[in-house]
Amino acid sequence: MELKGALTHLWQLSEVKLLKLSERHQETEPPPVHTVAGQYVPRPWTDWTRGFHHGSLLLQFEATGDQRFFDLGRVRTLGEMGEHLTDFAVHDHGFNIVSTYGNLWRLAHRDGMPESHFELRLYEQALRVSGAVQAKRWSALGEEGGYIYSFNGPHSLFVDSIRTLRSLALGHLLGQSLRDEAGRAISLVERLRHHLLSTARYNVFYGESRDIYDIRGRVAHEALFNSEDGSFRAPSTQQGYSPFSTWSRGLAWAVLGFAEQVEFLRHIGADGDEASHRALQAATATADYYIEGASAADGVPYWDTAAPGLSEIGDWKTLPADPFNPYEPVDSSAAAIAAQGLLRLGCYLGERRYVDAGLKLADVLFRTPYLSESPDHEGLLLHGIYHRPRGWDYIPPGHTVPCGEATMWGDYHARELALCVGALAKGERLPTFFSPRAGPTP
């Protein structure tokens, strides 16, 4: 497989960058979010990237077997992530907790890992708490169920949160439920199903004339509801250009998040129910739109499908993405996230076109100009974007738009993607967030 050599090189670069950042970054500091002139810096908003930082150490161990990275990832997780287990203020438990405690729990089930009853119980309890805490952040929609609301408040449903369902899924697998104030048990997997259905219905479009911008596979970053009666009001966005265009990373979260839930629902024997059907419908619609309508010819997207400067580039969909163009930035982090989703969907369906699209993207991302070759740059995957409307991304001298920088989630998902590509190269099943031997420790 041609990508095999690229994977070896990626993990070599990843080792250097993780050690460099870990030596510089202290536990008491705010979490690293994105790079500025090659160095990771914090960006106050919500603390949602710390899990990607420590989780990357665990992925490095998974890929290479280098015990230094397991030990460092474990110490950082136990030392820093405890307070996030009971963080009721965010919708990001899937990012922070599954990337850390979830990876530790999954790795603990691997052959050859030293067994520790205490360690397994600790990871399980962390995941159970996280799943219940995230499920508590709930807005009801009457007979339609409801959704886990975003940090913006009870009126707001983010497409990003489709990946936080992993916290509920793991809590459910470990036997956890949520107790309401009357002591009644609330099923985590039922809340997972309802949130999935709400996201599929309100954040994903299917070409059914919902509005004049209803294109199959298009995604709204945010869905707004009347918090008094639960009625849907309008699409919205926090980080995209418009509610009626598609923010590329939001689309990528949908491609990957729905594909993962299809895998999970099959794992628990629910692949024939409504939630599984709608997850597969949303996964295929968003994957098709990503491939056919949202990315450039090489599979890398610009940051939003309606970014105003795209008109200056011309027929951008027929050309490879140009991260150094003077008009609009690309978003490699969205590409890495989407590529993994395409691989998962393709393997689930047995459809080669999705697998090929994911591998093509990986081949582009794991080479220059996207793979960061300089040992002085702390990032791994270059040309990622955080928040274009707020102007948070660094524009280097001599350029007019952000380029050449990395994001913590982009680096993490590049590593996850590399693990998936490596599994395919070996003829193995893709790793999943749920252990194949899932279940609580006796």
HUSULCOR-V614376 format. One record per run of one state. SS is the DSSP state (helix for helix, strand for strand, loop for the rest). FROM is the first residue (numbers start at 1). TO is the last residue. If there is no record, write none. Layout:
BEGIN
ss/from/to
SS/FROM/TO
SS/FROM/TO
END
This chain:
BEGIN
ss/from/to
loop/1/2
helix/3/24
loop/25/33
strand/34/36
loop/37/38
strand/39/41
loop/42/49
helix/50/64
loop/65/66
helix/67/80
loop/81/81
helix/82/86
loop/87/92
helix/93/96
loop/97/97
helix/98/108
loop/109/116
helix/117/136
loop/137/137
strand/138/140
loop/141/141
helix/142/144
loop/145/145
strand/146/148
loop/149/155
strand/156/158
helix/159/163
loop/164/164
helix/165/173
loop/174/176
strand/177/179
loop/180/184
strand/185/187
helix/188/202
loop/203/203
strand/204/204
loop/205/218
strand/219/219
loop/220/221
strand/222/225
loop/226/231
strand/232/236
loop/237/246
strand/247/247
helix/248/267
loop/268/273
helix/274/294
loop/295/301
strand/302/302
loop/303/303
strand/304/304
loop/305/309
helix/310/313
loop/314/315
helix/316/318
loop/319/329
strand/330/330
loop/331/331
helix/332/349
loop/350/351
helix/352/365
loop/366/370
strand/371/371
loop/372/380
strand/381/381
loop/382/406
strand/407/407
helix/408/425
loop/426/442
END
